[in-house]
Amino acid sequence: MTDKLSDTARDTMLAPLLDGGWAMVEGRDAIRKTYKFTDFAEAFGFMTRAAIWAEKWDHHPEWSNVYNRVVVTLTTHDVDGLSALDAKLARKMDTLAG
Amino acid sequence: MTDKLSDTARDTMLAPLLDGGWAMVEGRDAIRKTYKFTDFAEAFGFMTRAAIWAEKWDHHPEWSNVYNRVVVTLTTHDVDGLSALDAKLARKMDTLAG
């Protein structure tokens, strides 16, 4: 789960995420997405739900929030790049954001 | 509460915050502080408590979190600078981080 993603895994795991609003981060082996909600309460509600899964999986995002927007960056510091955990958390966040 | 801080108010309201770890943001009339906690759960717990007050007061921070760190920037967009609301939320956050 925490090996760096192989080229094959990138095709199968990352491609659907990149089609769904995630993008590679310039200069880093990381993915980023901006979620927009109706207001702060909705945005922070999303963060709270995501935080519980992040803690449960011991895999934490880099993220920022300004009012109704949440910008999430995912990478795996232990492998200095993307792992399956990032894809798993990204999929979960997409589900939680509805 | 949402007027831009006068010079006098800056002396009385901002000075104690700047002594307590807040700093002016370069190029903006805003203040910023980095809080460090023992782990993610403590950091996000702080954010959750602060979010409730921010929503209650309808005054929201710009903030980011990476694992045990939370960086908070406060300013009042309506007045294009610092207001008493920023000082009030900064003091509350310091208490909550306690």
N, CA and C atoms of all chains as a GROMACS GRO file, in nm:
protein
  588
    1MET      N    1   0.083  -0.121   0.000
    1MET     CA    2   0.000   0.000   0.000
    1MET      C    3   0.087   0.125   0.000
    2THR      N    4   0.205   0.115   0.064
    2THR     CA    5   0.287   0.236   0.072
    2THR      C    6   0.412   0.228  -0.016
    3ASP      N    7   0.412   0.136  -0.116
    3ASP     CA    8   0.517   0.144  -0.217
    3ASP      C    9   0.482   0.258  -0.312
    4LYS      N   10   0.584   0.316  -0.371
    4LYS     CA   11   0.560   0.418  -0.472
    4LYS      C   12   0.486   0.353  -0.589
    5LEU      N   13   0.392   0.422  -0.646
    5LEU     CA   14   0.310   0.365  -0.753
    5LEU      C   15   0.396   0.332  -0.875
    6SER      N   16   0.378   0.212  -0.927
    6SER     CA   17   0.444   0.171  -1.051
    6SER      C   18   0.376   0.240  -1.169
    7ASP      N   19   0.438   0.232  -1.285
    7ASP     CA   20   0.377   0.292  -1.405
    7ASP      C   21   0.242   0.229  -1.434
    8THR      N   22   0.234   0.098  -1.416
    8THR     CA   23   0.108   0.028  -1.440
    8THR      C   24   0.001   0.076  -1.343
    9ALA      N   25   0.038   0.086  -1.217
    9ALA     CA   26  -0.058   0.129  -1.115
    9ALA      C   27  -0.103   0.272  -1.142
   10ARG      N   28  -0.012   0.354  -1.192
   10ARG     CA   29  -0.051   0.492  -1.223
   10ARG      C   30  -0.162   0.495  -1.328
   11ASP      N   31  -0.148   0.407  -1.429
   11ASP     CA   32  -0.250   0.402  -1.533
   11ASP      C   33  -0.385   0.363  -1.474
   12THR      N   34  -0.385   0.264  -1.387
   12THR     CA   35  -0.514   0.214  -1.338
   12THR      C   36  -0.569   0.298  -1.224
   13MET      N   37  -0.480   0.347  -1.135
   13MET     CA   38  -0.529   0.417  -1.016
   13MET      C   39  -0.540   0.567  -1.035
   14LEU      N   40  -0.442   0.625  -1.104
   14LEU     CA   41  -0.441   0.772  -1.115
   14LEU      C   42  -0.530   0.823  -1.228
   15ALA      N   43  -0.534   0.750  -1.336
   15ALA     CA   44  -0.608   0.800  -1.453
   15ALA      C   45  -0.752   0.841  -1.419
   16PRO      N   46  -0.827   0.756  -1.348
   16PRO     CA   47  -0.964   0.797  -1.315
   16PRO      C   48  -0.971   0.921  -1.227
   17LEU      N   49  -0.871   0.937  -1.140
   17LEU     CA   50  -0.869   1.056  -1.053
   17LEU      C   51  -0.839   1.181  -1.136
   18LEU      N   52  -0.745   1.168  -1.228
   18LEU     CA   53  -0.709   1.284  -1.312
   18LEU      C   54  -0.827   1.321  -1.403
   19ASP      N   55  -0.907   1.223  -1.436
   19ASP     CA   56  -1.030   1.253  -1.512
   19ASP      C   57  -1.136   1.318  -1.424
   20GLY      N   58  -1.121   1.303  -1.292
   20GLY     CA   59  -1.226   1.349  -1.200
   20GLY      C   60  -1.191   1.476  -1.125
   21GLY      N   61  -1.097   1.553  -1.179
   21GLY     CA   62  -1.070   1.682  -1.118
   21GLY      C   63  -0.940   1.693  -1.042
   22TRP      N   64  -0.873   1.579  -1.019
   22TRP     CA   65  -0.740   1.583  -0.957
   22TRP      C   66  -0.638   1.618  -1.065
   23ALA      N   67  -0.529   1.682  -1.025
   23ALA     CA   68  -0.424   1.716  -1.120
   23ALA      C   69  -0.288   1.690  -1.056
   24MET      N   70  -0.189   1.659  -1.136
   24MET     CA   71  -0.054   1.644  -1.084
   24MET      C   72  -0.005   1.782  -1.038
   25VAL      N   73   0.072   1.783  -0.930
   25VAL     CA   74   0.129   1.907  -0.878
   25VAL      C   75   0.262   1.933  -0.948
   26GLU      N   76   0.279   2.052  -0.996
   26GLU     CA   77   0.404   2.089  -1.065
   26GLU      C   78   0.524   2.067  -0.972
   27GLY      N   79   0.621   1.993  -1.022
   27GLY     CA   80   0.746   1.976  -0.949
   27GLY      C   81   0.745   1.877  -0.834
   28ARG      N   82   0.629   1.809  -0.814
   28ARG     CA   83   0.621   1.710  -0.707
   28ARG      C   84   0.544   1.589  -0.757
   29ASP      N   85   0.576   1.473  -0.702
   29ASP     CA   86   0.496   1.354  -0.732
   29ASP      C   87   0.378   1.353  -0.634
   30ALA      N   88   0.280   1.436  -0.664
   30ALA     CA   89   0.165   1.457  -0.575
   30ALA      C   90   0.045   1.496  -0.660
   31ILE      N   91  -0.074   1.477  -0.605
   31ILE     CA   92  -0.196   1.518  -0.675
   31ILE      C   93  -0.271   1.622  -0.592
   32ARG      N   94  -0.344   1.706  -0.661
   32ARG     CA   95  -0.415   1.816  -0.592
   32ARG      C   96  -0.554   1.835  -0.654
   33LYS      N   97  -0.648   1.870  -0.566
   33LYS     CA   98  -0.783   1.901  -0.613
   33LYS      C   99  -0.842   2.015  -0.530
   34THR      N  100  -0.919   2.100  -0.594
   34THR     CA  101  -0.992   2.205  -0.523
   34THR      C  102  -1.140   2.168  -0.518
   35TYR      N  103  -1.192   2.156  -0.398
   35TYR     CA  104  -1.334   2.131  -0.379
   35TYR      C  105  -1.403   2.262  -0.344
   36LYS      N  106  -1.519   2.285  -0.403
   36LYS     CA  107  -1.595   2.406  -0.372
   36LYS      C  108  -1.732   2.365  -0.316
   37PHE      N  109  -1.768   2.422  -0.204
   37PHE     CA  110  -1.895   2.391  -0.138
   37PHE      C  111  -1.983   2.516  -0.134
   38THR      N  112  -2.102   2.501  -0.077
   38THR     CA  113  -2.193   2.616  -0.076
   38THR      C  114  -2.150   2.722   0.026
   39ASP      N  115  -2.090   2.676   0.135
   39ASP     CA  116  -2.050   2.772   0.238
   39ASP      C  117  -1.945   2.708   0.329
   40PHE      N  118  -1.904   2.782   0.432
   40PHE     CA  119  -1.800   2.734   0.523
   40PHE      C  120  -1.842   2.608   0.597
   41ALA      N  121  -1.965   2.604   0.644
   41ALA     CA  122  -2.010   2.489   0.723
   41ALA      C  123  -2.003   2.360   0.639
   42GLU      N  124  -2.040   2.370   0.512
   42GLU     CA  125  -2.032   2.254   0.424
   42GLU      C  126  -1.886   2.215   0.398
   43ALA      N  127  -1.803   2.316   0.377
   43ALA     CA  128  -1.661   2.288   0.350
   43ALA      C  129  -1.595   2.224   0.472
   44PHE      N  130  -1.622   2.278   0.589
   44PHE     CA  131  -1.557   2.222   0.708
   44PHE      C  132  -1.619   2.088   0.746
   45GLY      N  133  -1.745   2.070   0.716
   45GLY     CA  134  -1.807   1.940   0.737
   45GLY      C  135  -1.737   1.833   0.654
   46PHE      N  136  -1.707   1.866   0.530
   46PHE     CA  137  -1.629   1.774   0.444
   46PHE      C  138  -1.494   1.744   0.507
   47MET      N  139  -1.425   1.849   0.553
   47MET     CA  140  -1.292   1.828   0.612
   47MET      C  141  -1.301   1.736   0.734
   48THR      N  142  -1.404   1.753   0.812
   48THR     CA  143  -1.418   1.672   0.933
   48THR      C  144  -1.438   1.524   0.898
   49ARG      N  145  -1.523   1.500   0.801
   49ARG     CA  146  -1.543   1.361   0.757
   49ARG      C  147  -1.413   1.303   0.701
   50ALA      N  148  -1.345   1.381   0.620
   50ALA     CA  149  -1.220   1.333   0.559
   50ALA      C  150  -1.112   1.312   0.666
   51ALA      N  151  -1.111   1.399   0.767
   51ALA     CA  152  -1.009   1.389   0.873
   51ALA      C  153  -1.020   1.256   0.948
   52ILE      N  154  -1.142   1.211   0.967
   52ILE     CA  155  -1.161   1.085   1.039
   52ILE      C  156  -1.103   0.968   0.961
   53TRP      N  157  -1.125   0.967   0.828
   53TRP     CA  158  -1.066   0.861   0.746
   53TRP      C  159  -0.915   0.875   0.738
   54ALA      N  160  -0.865   0.996   0.728
   54ALA     CA  161  -0.721   1.018   0.722
   54ALA      C  162  -0.653   0.964   0.847
   55GLU      N  163  -0.715   0.990   0.961
   55GLU     CA  164  -0.657   0.945   1.087
   55GLU      C  165  -0.668   0.793   1.099
   56LYS      N  166  -0.781   0.740   1.057
   56LYS     CA  167  -0.804   0.594   1.061
   56LYS      C  168  -0.700   0.520   0.978
   57TRP      N  169  -0.667   0.577   0.862
   57TRP     CA  170  -0.570   0.514   0.772
   57TRP      C  171  -0.428   0.564   0.798
   58ASP      N  172  -0.412   0.651   0.896
   58ASP     CA  173  -0.281   0.711   0.926
   58ASP      C  174  -0.215   0.767   0.800
   59HIS      N  175  -0.295   0.837   0.724
   59HIS     CA  176  -0.245   0.897   0.600
   59HIS      C  177  -0.312   1.034   0.586
   60HIS      N  178  -0.233   1.139   0.602
   60HIS     CA  179  -0.291   1.271   0.621
   60HIS      C  180  -0.267   1.363   0.502
   61PRO      N  181  -0.367   1.442   0.468
   61PRO     CA  182  -0.352   1.534   0.355
   61PRO      C  183  -0.276   1.661   0.394
   62GLU      N  184  -0.224   1.730   0.295
   62GLU     CA  185  -0.189   1.871   0.310
   62GLU      C  186  -0.311   1.943   0.256
   63TRP      N  187  -0.370   2.030   0.337
   63TRP     CA  188  -0.491   2.094   0.285
   63TRP      C  189  -0.509   2.233   0.343
   64SER      N  190  -0.582   2.314   0.266
   64SER     CA  191  -0.611   2.450   0.310
   64SER      C  192  -0.758   2.480   0.284
   65ASN      N  193  -0.808   2.574   0.358
   65ASN     CA  194  -0.949   2.612   0.348
   65ASN      C  195  -0.962   2.763   0.356
   66VAL      N  196  -1.036   2.819   0.262
   66VAL     CA  197  -1.078   2.958   0.269
   66VAL      C  198  -1.228   2.960   0.240
   67TYR      N  199  -1.305   2.989   0.341
   67TYR     CA  200  -1.451   2.992   0.334
   67TYR      C  201  -1.509   2.863   0.275
   68ASN      N  202  -1.555   2.868   0.150
   68ASN     CA  203  -1.623   2.750   0.095
   68ASN      C  204  -1.532   2.662   0.008
   69ARG      N  205  -1.404   2.691   0.007
   69ARG     CA  206  -1.311   2.614  -0.076
   69ARG      C  207  -1.212   2.534   0.008
   70VAL      N  208  -1.184   2.414  -0.036
   70VAL     CA  209  -1.084   2.329   0.028
   70VAL      C  210  -0.989   2.280  -0.081
   71VAL      N  211  -0.860   2.308  -0.065
   71VAL     CA  212  -0.760   2.259  -0.160
   71VAL      C  213  -0.683   2.146  -0.092
   72VAL      N  214  -0.684   2.029  -0.154
   72VAL     CA  215  -0.622   1.910  -0.095
   72VAL      C  216  -0.504   1.868  -0.180
   73THR      N  217  -0.389   1.844  -0.117
   73THR     CA  218  -0.273   1.785  -0.185
   73THR      C  219  -0.240   1.653  -0.118
   74LEU      N  220  -0.222   1.551  -0.199
   74LEU     CA  221  -0.192   1.418  -0.146
   74LEU      C  222  -0.060   1.368  -0.202
   75THR      N  223   0.023   1.316  -0.113
   75THR     CA  224   0.146   1.247  -0.149
   75THR      C  225   0.184   1.162  -0.030
   76THR      N  226   0.279   1.073  -0.047
   76THR     CA  227   0.322   0.986   0.062
   76THR      C  228   0.468   1.015   0.096
   77HIS      N  229   0.486   1.084   0.209
   77HIS     CA  230   0.622   1.129   0.242
   77HIS      C  231   0.718   1.012   0.258
   78ASP      N  232   0.669   0.899   0.309
   78ASP     CA  233   0.757   0.784   0.332
   78ASP      C  234   0.820   0.730   0.203
   79VAL      N  235   0.751   0.747   0.093
   79VAL     CA  236   0.807   0.696  -0.033
   79VAL      C  237   0.844   0.811  -0.127
   80ASP      N  238   0.834   0.934  -0.076
   80ASP     CA  239   0.869   1.052  -0.155
   80ASP      C  240   0.792   1.056  -0.287
   81GLY      N  241   0.665   1.023  -0.280
   81GLY     CA  242   0.584   1.028  -0.401
   81GLY      C  243   0.449   0.964  -0.378
   82LEU      N  244   0.380   0.938  -0.486
   82LEU     CA  245   0.244   0.884  -0.477
   82LEU      C  246   0.243   0.734  -0.449
   83SER      N  247   0.157   0.693  -0.358
   83SER     CA  248   0.136   0.551  -0.330
   83SER      C  249  -0.013   0.520  -0.345
   84ALA      N  250  -0.046   0.394  -0.328
   84ALA     CA  251  -0.187   0.352  -0.338
   84ALA      C  252  -0.272   0.420  -0.230
   85LEU      N  253  -0.209   0.455  -0.119
   85LEU     CA  254  -0.282   0.523  -0.012
   85LEU      C  255  -0.337   0.658  -0.060
   86ASP      N  256  -0.260   0.725  -0.143
   86ASP     CA  257  -0.306   0.854  -0.194
   86ASP      C  258  -0.429   0.836  -0.283
   87ALA      N  259  -0.424   0.734  -0.368
   87ALA     CA  260  -0.538   0.708  -0.455
   87ALA      C  261  -0.661   0.670  -0.372
   88LYS      N  262  -0.636   0.590  -0.268
   88LYS     CA  263  -0.747   0.546  -0.181
   88LYS      C  264  -0.811   0.665  -0.109
   89LEU      N  265  -0.727   0.754  -0.055
   89LEU     CA  266  -0.780   0.870   0.017
   89LEU      C  267  -0.848   0.968  -0.080
   90ALA      N  268  -0.791   0.980  -0.200
   90ALA     CA  269  -0.852   1.069  -0.300
   90ALA      C  270  -0.992   1.019  -0.337
   91ARG      N  271  -1.005   0.888  -0.357
   91ARG     CA  272  -1.136   0.832  -0.391
   91ARG      C  273  -1.234   0.854  -0.276
   92LYS      N  274  -1.187   0.832  -0.155
   92LYS     CA  275  -1.274   0.851  -0.037
   92LYS      C  276  -1.320   0.996  -0.028
   93MET      N  277  -1.227   1.090  -0.049
   93MET     CA  278  -1.263   1.231  -0.041
   93MET      C  279  -1.366   1.268  -0.148
   94ASP      N  280  -1.349   1.214  -0.266
   94ASP     CA  281  -1.448   1.242  -0.372
   94ASP      C  282  -1.585   1.192  -0.330
   95THR      N  283  -1.588   1.076  -0.267
   95THR     CA  284  -1.715   1.021  -0.219
   95THR      C  285  -1.775   1.111  -0.109
   96LEU      N  286  -1.690   1.151  -0.015
   96LEU     CA  287  -1.737   1.233   0.098
   96LEU      C  288  -1.785   1.370   0.051
   97ALA      N  289  -1.721   1.421  -0.056
   97ALA     CA  290  -1.760   1.553  -0.106
   97ALA      C  291  -1.892   1.545  -0.183
   98GLY      N  292  -1.931   1.422  -0.215
   98GLY     CA  293  -2.060   1.401  -0.281
   98GLY      C  294  -2.064   1.462  -0.417
   99MET      N  295  -1.732   4.678   1.498
   99MET     CA  296  -1.656   4.552   1.502
   99MET      C  297  -1.588   4.525   1.368
  100THR      N  298  -1.655   4.570   1.259
  100THR     CA  299  -1.595   4.539   1.130
  100THR      C  300  -1.540   4.663   1.060
  101ASP      N  301  -1.515   4.770   1.137
  101ASP     CA  302  -1.438   4.879   1.079
  101ASP      C  303  -1.290   4.839   1.078
  102LYS      N  304  -1.218   4.896   0.984
  102LYS     CA  305  -1.074   4.871   0.981
  102LYS      C  306  -1.013   4.928   1.109
  103LEU      N  307  -0.919   4.860   1.166
  103LEU     CA  308  -0.860   4.902   1.294
  103LEU      C  309  -0.791   5.038   1.280
  104SER      N  310  -0.818   5.126   1.374
  104SER     CA  311  -0.748   5.255   1.380
  104SER      C  312  -0.608   5.233   1.437
  105ASP      N  313  -0.525   5.335   1.425
  105ASP     CA  314  -0.389   5.323   1.479
  105ASP      C  315  -0.392   5.296   1.629
  106THR      N  316  -0.484   5.363   1.697
  106THR     CA  317  -0.496   5.342   1.842
  106THR      C  318  -0.537   5.198   1.873
  107ALA      N  319  -0.636   5.150   1.798
  107ALA     CA  320  -0.683   5.014   1.821
  107ALA      C  321  -0.572   4.912   1.791
  108ARG      N  322  -0.490   4.943   1.691
  108ARG     CA  323  -0.380   4.851   1.661
  108ARG      C  324  -0.287   4.838   1.780
  109ASP      N  325  -0.260   4.952   1.845
  109ASP     CA  326  -0.170   4.946   1.962
  109ASP      C  327  -0.229   4.859   2.072
  110THR      N  328  -0.358   4.876   2.096
  110THR     CA  329  -0.416   4.804   2.210
  110THR      C  330  -0.453   4.660   2.174
  111MET      N  331  -0.502   4.638   2.053
  111MET     CA  332  -0.552   4.504   2.018
  111MET      C  333  -0.446   4.415   1.955
  112LEU      N  334  -0.363   4.473   1.868
  112LEU     CA  335  -0.268   4.390   1.794
  112LEU      C  336  -0.140   4.363   1.872
  113ALA      N  337  -0.096   4.464   1.947
  113ALA     CA  338   0.033   4.449   2.015
  113ALA      C  339   0.042   4.320   2.099
  114PRO      N  340  -0.060   4.290   2.180
  114PRO     CA  341  -0.050   4.166   2.259
  114PRO      C  342  -0.046   4.040   2.173
  115LEU      N  343  -0.114   4.045   2.059
  115LEU     CA  344  -0.113   3.928   1.969
  115LEU      C  345   0.025   3.911   1.906
  116LEU      N  346   0.084   4.024   1.865
  116LEU     CA  347   0.217   4.017   1.803
  116LEU      C  348   0.322   3.971   1.904
  117ASP      N  349   0.297   4.000   2.030
  117ASP     CA  350   0.385   3.948   2.136
  117ASP      C  351   0.362   3.799   2.160
  118GLY      N  352   0.246   3.749   2.115
  118GLY     CA  353   0.209   3.610   2.146
  118GLY      C  354   0.221   3.515   2.028
  119GLY      N  355   0.302   3.552   1.930
  119GLY     CA  356   0.329   3.457   1.823
  119GLY      C  357   0.263   3.489   1.691
  120TRP      N  358   0.172   3.587   1.689
  120TRP     CA  359   0.115   3.632   1.563
  120TRP      C  360   0.212   3.728   1.496
  121ALA      N  361   0.210   3.733   1.364
  121ALA     CA  362   0.298   3.825   1.290
  121ALA      C  363   0.219   3.888   1.177
  122MET      N  364   0.258   4.007   1.138
  122MET     CA  365   0.197   4.071   1.022
  122MET      C  366   0.237   3.992   0.897
  123VAL      N  367   0.146   3.981   0.802
  123VAL     CA  368   0.175   3.912   0.677
  123VAL      C  369   0.234   4.012   0.579
  124GLU      N  370   0.343   3.974   0.516
  124GLU     CA  371   0.410   4.062   0.420
  124GLU      C  372   0.314   4.101   0.307
  125GLY      N  373   0.300   4.230   0.286
  125GLY     CA  374   0.223   4.277   0.171
  125GLY      C  375   0.072   4.277   0.189
  126ARG      N  376   0.026   4.238   0.310
  126ARG     CA  377  -0.120   4.238   0.335
  126ARG      C  378  -0.145   4.294   0.474
  127ASP      N  379  -0.262   4.354   0.492
  127ASP     CA  380  -0.302   4.395   0.626
  127ASP      C  381  -0.372   4.276   0.690
  128ALA      N  382  -0.290   4.180   0.736
  128ALA     CA  383  -0.339   4.053   0.789
  128ALA      C  384  -0.238   4.001   0.890
  129ILE      N  385  -0.284   3.913   0.978
  129ILE     CA  386  -0.193   3.851   1.075
  129ILE      C  387  -0.193   3.700   1.056
  130ARG      N  388  -0.080   3.639   1.091
  130ARG     CA  389  -0.064   3.495   1.070
  130ARG      C  390   0.007   3.431   1.189
  131LYS      N  391  -0.034   3.309   1.219
  131LYS     CA  392   0.034   3.233   1.326
  131LYS      C  393   0.038   3.086   1.288
  132THR      N  394   0.148   3.021   1.325
  132THR     CA  395   0.160   2.877   1.306
  132THR      C  396   0.146   2.809   1.442
  133TYR      N  397   0.047   2.724   1.453
  133TYR     CA  398   0.028   2.643   1.574
  133TYR      C  399   0.084   2.504   1.550
  134LYS      N  400   0.155   2.451   1.649
  134LYS     CA  401   0.208   2.315   1.638
  134LYS      C  402   0.150   2.230   1.750
  135PHE      N  403   0.099   2.115   1.715
  135PHE     CA  404   0.037   2.024   1.813
  135PHE      C  405   0.115   1.892   1.817
  136THR      N  406   0.071   1.801   1.902
  136THR     CA  407   0.146   1.676   1.914
  136THR      C  408   0.123   1.584   1.794
  137ASP      N  409   0.006   1.590   1.736
  137ASP     CA  410  -0.023   1.502   1.622
  137ASP      C  411  -0.142   1.558   1.543
  138PHE      N  412  -0.184   1.483   1.443
  138PHE     CA  413  -0.293   1.528   1.356
  138PHE      C  414  -0.424   1.542   1.432
  139ALA      N  415  -0.454   1.446   1.517
  139ALA     CA  416  -0.582   1.449   1.588
  139ALA      C  417  -0.593   1.575   1.674
  140GLU      N  418  -0.483   1.613   1.739
  140GLU     CA  419  -0.483   1.735   1.820
  140GLU      C  420  -0.498   1.859   1.731
  141ALA      N  421  -0.427   1.858   1.618
  141ALA     CA  422  -0.433   1.974   1.527
  141ALA      C  423  -0.574   1.989   1.472
  142PHE      N  424  -0.634   1.878   1.429
  142PHE     CA  425  -0.767   1.889   1.369
  142PHE      C  426  -0.872   1.916   1.476
  143GLY      N  427  -0.849   1.867   1.595
  143GLY     CA  428  -0.939   1.899   1.706
  143GLY      C  429  -0.944   2.050   1.731
  144PHE      N  430  -0.826   2.111   1.728
  144PHE     CA  431  -0.819   2.258   1.741
  144PHE      C  432  -0.897   2.324   1.628
  145MET      N  433  -0.877   2.277   1.506
  145MET     CA  434  -0.947   2.339   1.392
  145MET      C  435  -1.099   2.327   1.408
  146THR      N  436  -1.142   2.215   1.458
  146THR     CA  437  -1.286   2.193   1.475
  146THR      C  438  -1.344   2.289   1.578
  147ARG      N  439  -1.275   2.306   1.689
  147ARG     CA  440  -1.322   2.400   1.791
  147ARG      C  441  -1.324   2.542   1.734
  148ALA      N  442  -1.216   2.578   1.664
  148ALA     CA  443  -1.207   2.713   1.608
  148ALA      C  444  -1.313   2.734   1.499
  149ALA      N  445  -1.342   2.630   1.422
  149ALA     CA  446  -1.441   2.642   1.314
  149ALA      C  447  -1.578   2.678   1.368
  150ILE      N  448  -1.611   2.623   1.483
  150ILE     CA  449  -1.742   2.651   1.543
  150ILE      C  450  -1.754   2.798   1.580
  151TRP      N  451  -1.647   2.855   1.636
  151TRP     CA  452  -1.650   2.997   1.671
  151TRP      C  453  -1.648   3.085   1.546
  152ALA      N  454  -1.571   3.044   1.448
  152ALA     CA  455  -1.564   3.120   1.323
  152ALA      C  456  -1.702   3.129   1.259
  153GLU      N  457  -1.773   3.016   1.259
  153GLU     CA  458  -1.906   3.013   1.198
  153GLU      C  459  -2.005   3.094   1.281
  154LYS      N  460  -1.993   3.080   1.412
  154LYS     CA  461  -2.081   3.152   1.504
  154LYS      C  462  -2.068   3.303   1.485
  155TRP      N  463  -1.943   3.348   1.466
  155TRP     CA  464  -1.917   3.490   1.449
  155TRP      C  465  -1.920   3.533   1.301
  156ASP      N  466  -1.946   3.440   1.213
  156ASP     CA  467  -1.946   3.464   1.069
  156ASP      C  468  -1.818   3.535   1.026
  157HIS      N  469  -1.708   3.484   1.077
  157HIS     CA  470  -1.578   3.541   1.042
  157HIS      C  471  -1.480   3.424   1.030
  158HIS      N  472  -1.435   3.399   0.907
  158HIS     CA  473  -1.367   3.273   0.880
  158HIS      C  474  -1.219   3.293   0.849
  159PRO      N  475  -1.138   3.204   0.899
  159PRO     CA  476  -0.994   3.215   0.874
  159PRO      C  477  -0.956   3.161   0.736
  160GLU      N  478  -0.840   3.203   0.688
  160GLU     CA  479  -0.770   3.130   0.582
  160GLU      C  480  -0.673   3.039   0.659
  161TRP      N  481  -0.681   2.911   0.637
  161TRP     CA  482  -0.592   2.824   0.715
  161TRP      C  483  -0.554   2.699   0.639
  162SER      N  484  -0.437   2.646   0.679
  162SER     CA  485  -0.389   2.522   0.618
  162SER      C  486  -0.338   2.430   0.727
  163ASN      N  487  -0.338   2.303   0.697
  163ASN     CA  488  -0.296   2.202   0.794
  163ASN      C  489  -0.210   2.097   0.724
  164VAL      N  490  -0.096   2.069   0.782
  164VAL     CA  491  -0.016   1.954   0.741
  164VAL      C  492   0.021   1.879   0.868
  165TYR      N  493  -0.036   1.761   0.883
  165TYR     CA  494  -0.017   1.675   1.001
  165TYR      C  495  -0.042   1.752   1.132
  166ASN      N  496   0.064   1.786   1.206
  166ASN     CA  497   0.043   1.847   1.338
  166ASN      C  498   0.052   2.000   1.337
  167ARG      N  499   0.060   2.058   1.220
  167ARG     CA  500   0.072   2.204   1.210
  167ARG      C  501  -0.052   2.268   1.148
  168VAL      N  502  -0.088   2.383   1.202
  168VAL     CA  503  -0.199   2.461   1.146
  168VAL      C  504  -0.149   2.605   1.129
  169VAL      N  505  -0.156   2.655   1.008
  169VAL     CA  506  -0.117   2.793   0.981
  169VAL      C  507  -0.245   2.873   0.957
  170VAL      N  508  -0.265   2.976   1.038
  170VAL     CA  509  -0.387   3.056   1.032
  170VAL      C  510  -0.355   3.198   0.986
  171THR      N  511  -0.429   3.248   0.889
  171THR     CA  512  -0.419   3.388   0.846
  171THR      C  513  -0.555   3.454   0.868
  172LEU      N  514  -0.552   3.569   0.932
  172LEU     CA  515  -0.676   3.641   0.961
  172LEU      C  516  -0.673   3.780   0.899
  173THR      N  517  -0.781   3.814   0.833
  173THR     CA  518  -0.803   3.948   0.782
  173THR      C  519  -0.953   3.961   0.758
  174THR      N  520  -0.999   4.082   0.733
  174THR     CA  521  -1.142   4.103   0.712
  174THR      C  522  -1.164   4.155   0.571
  175HIS      N  523  -1.214   4.067   0.485
  175HIS     CA  524  -1.225   4.102   0.343
  175HIS      C  525  -1.315   4.224   0.322
  176ASP      N  526  -1.418   4.236   0.405
  176ASP     CA  527  -1.514   4.347   0.387
  176ASP      C  528  -1.448   4.484   0.404
  177VAL      N  529  -1.344   4.492   0.486
  177VAL     CA  530  -1.279   4.621   0.506
  177VAL      C  531  -1.139   4.623   0.444
  178ASP      N  532  -1.106   4.515   0.374
  178ASP     CA  533  -0.976   4.505   0.308
  178ASP      C  534  -0.861   4.525   0.407
  179GLY      N  535  -0.874   4.465   0.524
  179GLY     CA  536  -0.768   4.478   0.624
  179GLY      C  537  -0.814   4.424   0.757
  180LEU      N  538  -0.737   4.454   0.859
  180LEU     CA  539  -0.766   4.400   0.993
  180LEU      C  540  -0.877   4.477   1.063
  181SER      N  541  -0.967   4.403   1.126
  181SER     CA  542  -1.073   4.463   1.207
  181SER      C  543  -1.069   4.401   1.346
  182ALA      N  544  -1.155   4.450   1.433
  182ALA     CA  545  -1.161   4.396   1.569
  182ALA      C  546  -1.200   4.248   1.570
  183LEU      N  547  -1.273   4.206   1.465
  183LEU     CA  548  -1.311   4.065   1.456
  183LEU      C  549  -1.188   3.974   1.444
  184ASP      N  550  -1.087   4.023   1.374
  184ASP     CA  551  -0.965   3.942   1.360
  184ASP      C  552  -0.895   3.926   1.495
  185ALA      N  553  -0.888   4.036   1.568
  185ALA     CA  554  -0.825   4.029   1.701
  185ALA      C  555  -0.904   3.936   1.793
  186LYS      N  556  -1.038   3.945   1.784
  186LYS     CA  557  -1.124   3.861   1.868
  186LYS      C  558  -1.105   3.712   1.835
  187LEU      N  559  -1.102   3.680   1.705
  187LEU     CA  560  -1.085   3.540   1.665
  187LEU      C  561  -0.944   3.490   1.697
  188ALA      N  562  -0.846   3.578   1.683
  188ALA     CA  563  -0.708   3.540   1.717
  188ALA      C  564  -0.697   3.505   1.866
  189ARG      N  565  -0.759   3.588   1.949
  189ARG     CA  566  -0.753   3.560   2.093
  189ARG      C  567  -0.825   3.430   2.125
  190LYS      N  568  -0.939   3.408   2.061
  190LYS     CA  569  -1.013   3.284   2.084
  190LYS      C  570  -0.931   3.163   2.041
  191MET      N  571  -0.866   3.172   1.928
  191MET     CA  572  -0.785   3.060   1.880
  191MET      C  573  -0.669   3.031   1.975
  192ASP      N  574  -0.608   3.136   2.027
  192ASP     CA  575  -0.500   3.115   2.123
  192ASP      C  576  -0.552   3.041   2.246
  193THR      N  577  -0.670   3.078   2.289
  193THR     CA  578  -0.731   3.010   2.405
  193THR      C  579  -0.760   2.864   2.371
  194LEU      N  580  -0.818   2.842   2.254
  194LEU     CA  581  -0.853   2.705   2.214
  194LEU      C  582  -0.730   2.617   2.196
  195ALA      N  583  -0.621   2.678   2.150
  195ALA     CA  584  -0.498   2.600   2.129
  195ALA      C  585  -0.430   2.570   2.261
  196GLY      N  586  -0.458   2.654   2.360
  196GLY     CA  587  -0.403   2.646   2.494
  196GLY      C  588  -0.340   2.517   2.527
   0.00000   0.00000   0.00000
